Amino acid sequence: MIRSEQIQNAALLWQEHHDAEFPANLRGVEVEDIDMVLLDADTAGCASTWINNGGTLDPQRRRILQTCVENLGRVIPQISDPSGHQYYQRLHKLALLVSGALDTK
């Protein structure tokens, strides 16, 4: 996949995620000592920055994104609410797309 397609796919997924309502039952909740709101904000911020910067991310955000990918992998199996699970699955997909694109650059 070429860079412009990666950015376009991420932008579509980002817009879908941005338009989705945050799961109310996960607000103020920690799973494995991971704040769910902060995990969402950090991941979305890195993805948004990557999209807006034409597919580049500074080293600090790369590290943050990698941590988010790992944390998403840890918390998603523990989310029992279907809407919350779907919300974080989409976020994880977005994070993996951006992270994978960084690895191929």
N, C-alpha and C positions, 0 to 999 in steps of 0.2 A: 504494500500500500504506500502510495506516495504521501509526502508530508501534508500537502493541501487536503487530501482526502482524510487523513488522520485528524487534522484540525477541524474539518467540516463535521466529521462523525462525532467528535468530542463536543463540538458546539451544539449539535442537535441534542445529544444526551444531556449536556449541561442545561440547556433551555428546559428540557423535560423535567429535570431535577429541580431547577429553580422555580418552576411553576407548581411543583408539588407542595402540598401542605406538610409541614413537619409533624411527625406523629406526636400528638399531645401526650400520650402515655410515656414517652421517652424524654420529655422535657424535664430537666433536673435530675435525670437518672444516670448512674454510673454502672457500667458493666465491666467487671474485672478492673476496677479502679480507672476506667476510661470514661470521661464525661462525654455523653452522647451528643450534646449540642456542640461542644468544642470539636469533637471529631468531625462532625458535619461541616462546621465552619472552616476548619483547617483544610480539609480535603477540597471543599468547594473553592476556597480561596486560591489554592495551588492550581487547580484545574482552570479556573477563570483566568488567572495570570498567564498560564501557559497558552491558552487560546488567544488572549489579547496581545501576547508578545510574539505571535506568529510561530508558536511551537518551541519556544525556549523558556528555560526556567533557571534562575540563579541557584548556586550551590546550596544555600540555606533552604530554599523552598524544595529543592530536590530531596534533601534529608527529611524535611517535614512530610513530604508526600510519601516517601518510603515508609516512614513510621505509620502514617495513616493507612497505607495498604496493609501493613502487618496487623495493625489494630482492628481494621475492618474484618480481616480474616478471623480474628479471635472473637469478636463480639457477634457477628452475624449468626453463627449457629445457636446463639443463646437468646435471640430475639424470637419470642413465640407469637407475637401479634403479627398477623399477615400483612397489614399495611406498613408496619414498622420494618418488617423483614424485607418487603419489596422496596421500600424507600432506601434502606441501607445497601441492598443488593445493587440497585441502580448506581448509587454513589461508589460502590466498590468497582463496578464495571467501568465507570468513568475514571477512577483512579488508576486502574490497571491499564486502560487505554492510554492515558497520558504517560504513565510510568514506562510502558512498553515502547512508546514513541521516543521517549528520552533515551532508552537503551539502544535504539537503532540509529540514533543520530550520529 
